[in-house]
Amino acid sequence: MPGNAQNATEDMQTGKLSTKDIVLIGAFAAILLIQKELLAFIPNVSLTVFLIVLYSKAFGMKKTLFILLVYVLLDNIIMGNMGLVFVPFQYIGWALIPLLLCTVFKRVNDPLRLALLSALFSFLYCWIMVIPGVIVMHVSVGAYLAADVTFELVLAASSFVSALLLYRPCYRVLSALNTGTATTVRHE
């Protein structure tokens, strides 16, 4: 397995995505989309921010940005929102998480601090989405924020709790998968 991990590392350094990287990007984008749809019956409760934080720490900025690109495009195709009003803002809102975690906050690895950042990222995403919301709904920023504040708090709380409780065990699994050190079970 060390050869596989070395090849994956070399591919990422040269800017090439390996077949494994492409499969992982598709799989983890699908996980983002599926969990969002499964939890859609509870307004703004999701694992999206937690998963983006987890992906950013386990896979780095480049892979996470690709995961987010696939996720945002699929989400908007399914929801019928492929206009230029929502897609760029949604991608920017989610992309800020890996951009900040892999640069400004790259040394933050403690679950409590990551949970606090997850809550902050939830608000940041919601505030970025105010722009297309105001454009589409033709309401003032103040009215939009007043109507959205409860949903923002719910998203921040669910992001905080999920990161606090799930980050450490999930990170171990994903980082092992990313480096090729995960053990496999063979059925003979």
C-alpha positions as CSV (number, residue, x, y, z in Angstrom):
1,M,0.0,0.0,0.0
2,P,2.8,2.5,0.6
3,G,3.3,2.7,-3.2
4,N,-0.3,3.6,-3.7
5,A,-0.1,6.4,-1.1
6,Q,3.1,7.6,-2.7
7,N,1.6,7.6,-6.2
8,A,-1.5,9.5,-4.9
9,T,0.7,12.1,-3.2
10,E,2.8,12.5,-6.4
11,D,-0.3,12.9,-8.5
12,M,-1.6,15.6,-6.3
13,Q,1.7,17.4,-6.4
14,T,1.8,17.4,-10.2
15,G,-1.8,18.6,-10.3
16,K,-3.1,15.4,-11.8
17,L,-6.1,13.6,-10.3
18,S,-5.8,9.8,-10.2
19,T,-8.6,7.5,-10.9
20,K,-9.0,6.9,-7.2
21,D,-9.2,10.7,-6.6
22,I,-12.0,11.0,-9.2
23,V,-13.9,8.1,-7.6
24,L,-13.5,9.6,-4.1
25,I,-14.6,13.0,-5.4
26,G,-17.8,11.6,-6.9
27,A,-18.5,9.4,-3.8
28,F,-18.1,12.2,-1.3
29,A,-20.1,14.6,-3.4
30,A,-22.8,12.0,-3.4
31,I,-22.6,11.7,0.4
32,L,-23.1,15.4,0.7
33,L,-26.1,15.4,-1.6
34,I,-27.7,12.3,0.0
35,Q,-27.4,13.4,3.6
36,K,-28.9,16.8,2.6
37,E,-31.9,15.1,1.0
38,L,-32.3,12.7,3.9
39,L,-32.4,15.5,6.4
40,A,-34.4,17.9,4.3
41,F,-37.5,17.3,6.4
42,I,-35.9,19.1,9.3
43,P,-35.3,22.7,8.1
44,N,-31.6,23.6,8.1
45,V,-30.4,20.6,10.1
46,S,-27.7,18.9,8.0
47,L,-24.2,17.5,8.1
48,T,-23.1,19.6,5.2
49,V,-20.8,22.0,7.0
50,F,-19.4,19.2,9.2
51,L,-18.7,17.1,6.1
52,I,-17.0,20.0,4.3
53,V,-14.8,20.7,7.3
54,L,-14.0,17.0,7.5
55,Y,-13.2,16.7,3.8
56,S,-11.0,19.8,4.0
57,K,-9.0,18.4,6.8
58,A,-8.7,14.9,5.5
59,F,-8.3,15.5,1.7
60,G,-7.0,19.1,1.5
61,M,-8.3,22.1,-0.4
62,K,-8.0,20.8,-4.0
63,K,-10.0,17.6,-3.6
64,T,-12.5,19.3,-1.4
65,L,-13.1,22.1,-3.9
66,F,-13.7,19.5,-6.6
67,I,-16.1,17.6,-4.3
68,L,-18.0,20.9,-3.7
69,L,-18.1,21.7,-7.4
70,V,-19.8,18.3,-8.2
71,Y,-22.1,18.7,-5.2
72,V,-23.3,22.2,-6.0
73,L,-23.9,21.3,-9.7
74,L,-25.8,18.1,-8.8
75,D,-27.8,19.8,-6.1
76,N,-28.8,22.6,-8.4
77,I,-29.7,20.3,-11.3
78,I,-31.9,18.2,-8.9
79,M,-33.5,21.3,-7.4
80,G,-33.9,23.0,-10.8
81,N,-31.8,26.1,-9.8
82,M,-29.2,26.1,-12.5
83,G,-29.5,29.9,-13.0
84,L,-26.6,32.2,-12.4
85,V,-28.4,33.7,-9.4
86,F,-27.8,30.8,-6.9
87,V,-25.0,28.6,-8.2
88,P,-22.1,30.9,-7.9
89,F,-23.1,32.1,-4.5
90,Q,-23.7,28.6,-3.2
91,Y,-20.3,27.5,-4.5
92,I,-18.5,30.5,-3.0
93,G,-20.3,30.0,0.3
94,W,-19.2,26.4,0.6
95,A,-15.8,26.9,-1.0
96,L,-14.8,29.4,1.7
97,I,-14.7,26.6,4.2
98,P,-11.8,24.7,2.6
99,L,-10.2,27.9,1.5
100,L,-10.1,29.1,5.1
101,L,-9.4,25.8,6.8
102,C,-6.5,25.0,4.5
103,T,-4.9,28.4,4.9
104,V,-5.8,30.7,7.8
105,F,-7.0,27.8,10.1
106,K,-4.8,25.0,8.8
107,R,-3.3,24.4,12.3
108,V,-6.7,24.1,13.9
109,N,-7.4,20.3,14.5
110,D,-9.1,20.3,17.8
111,P,-12.7,19.1,17.6
112,L,-14.0,21.9,19.9
113,R,-12.3,24.6,17.8
114,L,-13.4,23.0,14.6
115,A,-17.0,22.8,16.0
116,L,-16.8,26.6,16.8
117,L,-15.5,27.2,13.3
118,S,-18.3,25.1,11.8
119,A,-20.9,27.3,13.5
120,L,-19.1,30.4,12.2
121,F,-19.0,28.8,8.7
122,S,-22.7,28.1,8.9
123,F,-23.4,31.8,9.5
124,L,-20.9,32.8,6.7
125,Y,-22.7,30.6,4.2
126,C,-26.1,31.9,5.2
127,W,-25.0,35.5,4.9
128,I,-23.5,34.9,1.4
129,M,-26.8,33.3,0.4
130,V,-28.6,36.5,1.4
131,I,-27.4,38.1,-1.8
132,P,-29.3,35.8,-4.2
133,G,-32.2,35.5,-1.8
134,V,-32.7,39.3,-1.8
135,I,-32.4,39.4,-5.6
136,V,-34.9,36.6,-6.2
137,M,-37.4,37.6,-3.5
138,H,-37.3,41.3,-4.0
139,V,-37.1,42.0,-0.2
140,S,-34.7,44.2,1.8
141,V,-31.6,42.7,3.4
142,G,-33.0,43.4,6.9
143,A,-36.3,41.6,6.1
144,Y,-34.5,38.6,4.7
145,L,-32.1,38.4,7.7
146,A,-35.0,38.7,10.2
147,A,-36.9,35.9,8.5
148,D,-33.7,33.8,8.2
149,V,-32.2,34.2,11.7
150,T,-33.9,31.1,13.2
151,F,-32.8,28.9,10.3
152,E,-29.2,30.3,10.6
153,L,-29.1,29.4,14.3
154,V,-30.4,25.9,13.6
155,L,-27.7,25.3,11.0
156,A,-25.0,26.7,13.2
157,A,-26.1,24.5,16.1
158,S,-26.4,21.3,14.0
159,S,-23.0,22.1,12.5
160,F,-21.4,22.7,15.9
161,V,-22.8,19.5,17.5
162,S,-22.0,17.2,14.5
163,A,-18.4,18.5,14.3
164,L,-17.9,18.2,18.0
165,L,-19.2,14.6,18.2
166,L,-18.2,13.2,14.8
167,Y,-15.0,14.9,13.7
168,R,-12.4,12.8,15.4
169,P,-13.7,9.3,14.5
170,C,-14.6,10.3,10.9
171,Y,-11.3,12.0,10.4
172,R,-9.4,8.8,11.3
173,V,-11.3,6.8,8.7
174,L,-11.1,9.4,5.9
175,S,-7.4,10.2,6.4
176,A,-6.6,6.5,6.3
177,L,-8.6,6.2,3.1
178,N,-6.9,9.2,1.5
179,T,-3.4,8.0,2.3
180,G,-4.1,4.4,1.3
181,T,-3.5,3.0,4.8
182,A,-7.0,1.8,5.3
183,T,-7.3,-1.9,5.7
184,T,-9.4,-3.9,3.3
185,V,-11.3,-7.1,3.9
186,R,-10.9,-9.7,1.2
187,H,-13.7,-12.2,0.6
188,E,-12.4,-15.4,-0.9
